[in-house]
Amino acid sequence: MKRKYNVALLHYSCPPIVGGVEEVVREQAHLLTGYYHNVKVFSGDGGRFYENIEVELNPLLGSRNKDIIKAHEESKAGNTKVLESLSKDIYNYLSEQLKGFDILIAHNVLTMPYNLPLSAGLHRVARDGIIPIISWNHDSPYFYPDYPAYLDVFPWNILKRAYAGIYYVAISESRKRMFSKLYGKRKNLYVIPNGIDPVRFFKLDPLTVRLIREEDLFRAEFIMVQPSRLIPRKNIELSIKVTAELQKLGVKARLLITGAHDPHEPKSLRYFNKLRRIARTHNIEKDVIIITGHKLSSGEKLRSDRIIIRDLYLISDVLFLPSIQEGFGIPLLEAGMIKLPIVCSNIPPFKEIGGDDICMFDIDETPEEIAIKIRDFAQALKPHRMFRKVISNYAWDNIYHKYLFPLLNKIINKRDV
């Protein structure tokens, strides 16, 4: 079982104050809490932005406190006494308040010149081994040619140095190169990108979110959605076989079928069981998910209502419709509304609706031929490639598993040794 940690987040301000770093703090707090870590946000300004996440405000942590501003002005004139006094106060405050926490993630406050007493206080916290600190580095004034000359003079030049006891995270490879140049050679410098939360962005239904997390769909390489009832003319056998062929081509495809079957109708149940047998035969049973009746870990069964169907469209790479016969094709309209690429059988209503703007195949084509056509079609779609890149590399859940949790483990376990 994965360990759960007590994590403190720190920035000059937090939501509902609006800002790029403030939004990252919000996302990280929500992410870490979602994986059952205990999270508390420390800030100089803002408020409680989630009911289940504690926020503690202290004006000395902010960038607009009059005493902090006075300390800055005095230090520019060569008098650092006020700054040193405030730094000591902040050190004492944080030393007390961070008791019981495993790690502190400090956003930008060790790189930007908006609260130097806080920066100096955190250096002392790290030096004294009170708590491991991750400095989450978004930016630095030293990256710009017009930065003020006083930033090269003590005490301001502490912002351009790396310190023992602090682990540094840059938000991109380019930023890492810039911080490496600023700090000199530093092995405690990692890259963890900022991310996006597809759940909040798409406003996904809670049941869809549970399905996504239990089936690990955000880490899927390629998802096809088929919004069809379980009846033979929908040709779902072909969908399963094409999914298997895509996997043989090296595309780790997964198939989401919304379709309901009537457990009281023998024909429907027989068709459902037939589809399961085909999936087992091709060794992709776990990659073929029939939404209606799908059982969550809680024992609760899903229903493919309109909200869940819309959600599946939003997280999928293509709409796949291999129907043998249809009177119309409403799913093509729905997919068109959200710009979801369409791959479907070459039957009159689909051709009438989609024309030259969809990828079509003939019913008598082999599953392998159709799979190749899908692969080539998808590879030519730059929006599709960008979508999958964003989900794979920048969805917060994936960032957590790939980068953030391993780093927390590494730092905290090193301290526990």
N, C-alpha and C positions, 0 to 999 in steps of 0.2 A: 504493500500500500504506500502511495506517495506521501511524503511528509507534508504537513501543513505548517506554514510559518506566520509569525506576527510581523507584518510589514508596515513600516511608516513611510508615507510619501510627503515630500516637502517642496513647496514652491512659494514665491512671493505672494501669489494670490491663487484662488481656486474658483471654480464655478460657484455661483452664477456669473462671476466676472468672466467676460468673454475674451478669449485669446487662444492662440494656437497651442501654447504650452499648457494652458489651463484645460483645454480639451483633451490633451494627452493624459493629464493627471486624472481627469474624469474617466477616460477609457481604461487606464491601468487600474484604478481603484475598482471599477466594475468588473474587470477581467479577473483580477486576483481574488476578489470576493466570490466570484462565480466558481472558482476552483477551491473554495473553502478555506482560503487563507484569511486571517484576521487582519483587517486593514484600517489604518487611521491616517487621516490627512492633517498635516500641520501647515498652517498658512498665516499670512499677515492680514489677508482681506478675502472676503467671499462669504460662503455660508454652507449649510448642509445641502448637498445636492442629490443624495440618495438616502432614503429612510434608514437603510441598514448599514450605512458607512458613517462612522464618527468623524467629525471635523472639529479641530481645535484651532481657534484663532488667537494669535498673539501679535499685536501691532509691531513688535520688535522684529518680526520675521518678514515684514512687508517692505516695499520699495518707496512708500510715500510717507512714512513716519517722520515727524518733524525732528525728532532727536537723531534719527539716522541721517537725515539730510544735513543737519548741523554738524554731525561727526565727519561727514564727507567734506564739507566746506573747510572745517578746521584742519583736516589732514592735508588738503591741498595747499594750505598755508604753512604746513610744516609742523602742526601741533596734532599729535596722535593720541593725546590723553583721553579725549572724549570717546574716540573710536575704541581704544583699548578697554575703557570702562564698560561700554556697551557690549563689546565682544565677550567680556567676562560674564556679564549678565545673561547673554544668550547661551553661552557655554553652560552655565549653571542650570538654566532653564531646560535646555535640551538633555543634559546629563540626567536630570531627574525624570523628565517626561518620557524618555526613551527606554527607561528600565522595563524589562520584560519583552522588548521587541528584539527580533532576530536580525533585522537589517533595516537600513534607512536608504530610500531612493530619493536623492535630492536633484530636482530639475533646474538646471541652469544657474543655480545660486552660487556655484563654485566657479563659474566662467564669466558671468556678467557683472558689471560694476554698479548694480542697483542697491546693494546692501553689503558693503564691505565688512562691517562688524559681524554679520552672519557668516560670511565666507571664512573669516578668521576664526570664528567660534567653532565652525565645523572642522577646520583643520586641526584644532586642538582636540576636539572630540575623537577624531580619527587617530591622532598621535597617541592619545591616552588609552586607546583600545576599548573605548566605551561601547562602541557598536560598529560593525562593518558598514561602510558607506559606499553606495554606488552614485557617482556623479553622472547624471544623465545629461550629456552635453549636446544641446541643440545649436548653440551659437557662441561666438566670441567676438568682442570688439576688435581684437588683434587681426582678424581676417580682412579688415577693411583699411584702405590706405589713409583715410582721413581720421583715424582714431586720435583722441587727445593725447598730447605728449606726457601728461601727468601719469598716464597708465603704465609708463615704463619706469616710474619711480616708486620706491617703497613708500607706503605699504601696498599700493595698488598693484604692483607687479606680482603679488602672490597669485593673481588671476591667470598668469601665464605659465605657472609651474604645476607639475604633478607631485603629489605627496604620498608618502607611504601610508598604508591603511585605507587608501581610497582606490576604488576600482572605477575606471572611466569607461563610459559607454558613449560612442558616437552614433548618430542616427543614420549615417550612410558611409559608404566606403570613401567617398570624396571628403566628407567631414573627418573621417579617421585620418586620412593623409594630412589634412590641415592641422589637426590636433597633434599628430605625431611630430610634425615639423615644429610646432609651438613648444611641445613638452620635451622634445628630444626622444631618444629611444625609451619606450615604455611598454613593458609586456602586459601590464594590467589595463590595456585599452582594447575594448571589444566593440563590435558593430551589432547593434540591434535596431532595426528600422522602426520608425513610427508606423502605426497601422490604421486600419479601418475596421469597424464592427459591422459586418453585413447584416446582423440581426437588427441593429438599430437603424441602419441606413435603409433597409428594405421594409422595416416594421413587420418582421416576421411573427407569425402566430406562435404562442408558447409551445403548442403541440408540435409544430414544425421544427422549432428549435430543439426540442427533445429528440426528435427523429434524427436531425442533423448530427447532434452530438453523440447519440448512441451508435449511429452507423458511420460516424466519422466522415460525413459527406463533404465537409470543407477541405479535407485532404484528398478528395478524389481527383483523379487526373482528367476525367472526361465523363460527363453525365448526360444520358439521353432520357427524356421524359416522354411517356406515351399516355396521354389522358384518355383511356379507353375502358369501356366495360369489358368484362371477360366473356366475350362471345366470339365464335370462330371467325366471322368475317373481319374482325379487327386484326387477324393474322399475327397474334402475339407470339406464336411459335417462331416466326421469322425474326421478330425483335430479339428474342433470346439467342437464336443462332448467330445473328449479326453481332451481338454483344460478344459472344464467344470468339468470333472471327476477328473482331477488333483487338481483343486481348492477344490473339496469336500474332497480330501485326505489331504488337508492342504498345498498344494503346490501352491503358488500364481503365477500361470503360465500365460504367455501372448503369443499370437500367431501372428507372422508376416508373412503375405502372400504377395508375390511379385506380384502375377498374375494380368495381364491386362484382362479387359473385353471390348468387342467392343460395345459401346453404340448404334451403328446402327444395331447390330445383335440381334433380339428379343430373341433368345435362350440364348445368353450370358448374356443379361441384366436380363432375368428371373432367371438365375442361380445365378447371383450376388444378386438379391433381396431375393432369397431363402436362401442364406447363411446368409444374414443379419437377416432374420426372425429367423433362427436357433439360431444365437448368442443372439438375444433378448429373445427368449424363455428360454435360459439357463442363462439369466441375466449376460452375459459376453460381451456385445456389445463393451464396452470400452476397453476390453482386446484382441479383435480381430481386427487387423489393416491390411487392404488391401492397400498396398503401392501405387500401381498405381491408380491415381485419388484421393488419400488422400489429403485433403485440409489443408494447414498450416494456422496459425492464420492470416497471411498476405493475405490469399485468394489464394495464389499460390498453384497449384496442382503438386504433385510429379509424377515422371515417374520412373519405376523400370529399370534403365539402369544397365550396368555391374558394375559400380563403387558402386552404392547404394547396389546392391545385395552382392558384396564383403563385404561392410561395415556391412550389416546385419549378414552375417556369423560371422564376427569378434566379434560382441557384443552378439551373441546368445549362448545358452548352448547346444542345440542339433539341428541337421538337422532332420526334420520330414517329411517323404515321405510315405503317405498311398496309393499310386497309385494302382488302380485295374489292370492296364496294362501299360507297357512301352516297347519300343524297346531297350532302353539302360538306362542310368542313369548318365548323366554328373554331376548333383549336387553332387553325391557321390564322384566323382573325385575331385571336387572343395573343398568339405568338408575335404577330405583326405589330400589335400595339406596344409590346415591350422590346421590340427589336431582337427577338430570339430567332436565330437561324432555323430554317425548316428543311427537313429531309423527309420526303414522302413518296408514296407510290404514284405512278403515272396513271391516275384515273381521272376521268373528265372533270368532276367537281373541283379536285385539287388543282388541276391544270388551269381551270377557269379562274380560280381565286388567285393562285400564286404566279402564274405566267412564268416569266424568265427570272423571277426574283427568289426562286427556291431551288433546291437540289432534288431532282426526281430520279427514280429508278423504275424499271419494269418489274412486274411481279415475278416474271420467269427468270430474272437474274439470280445467280447463286448468292448465298449469304456472304461468301468471300468477295465477290464482285461488288456487292453493296457496301461491305465494310471498307474496301479500298476507296470507293467513291466518297464515303463519309469522311474517311481520314484525309483525303486530298482536299475535299471541300472545306473541312474545318481548318486545315493548315493554311489555306489561302485567306482565311478571315482574320484580318488584323484585330478587329474589335474582340473577336472570340479569344484570340491569343492574349490580348491585354486583360480581358476579364479573368481568364484562368491564372495569369501571372499575378494579378492583384489578390485573388482568393488564396492562391497557394503561398505566396510570399508575404502578403501584407494584411491578411485577416488576423485580428488580434489573437484568436484561438490558436492559429498556427504559429504565430510569433511566440506565444507562451510555451508551446510544446518544443519548438525548435531551438529557441534562444533563451527566453527569460527564465523559465523554471530550471533548466540546466545550470545557468549562471548563479541563480540563487542557491541551488544545491552546492555548487562548487565553493562559493564564498563562505556559506554558513558552515558546511562540513569541515572546511579548512580551519575555521575558528574553533570548532568543537574538538578538534584533535588535541 
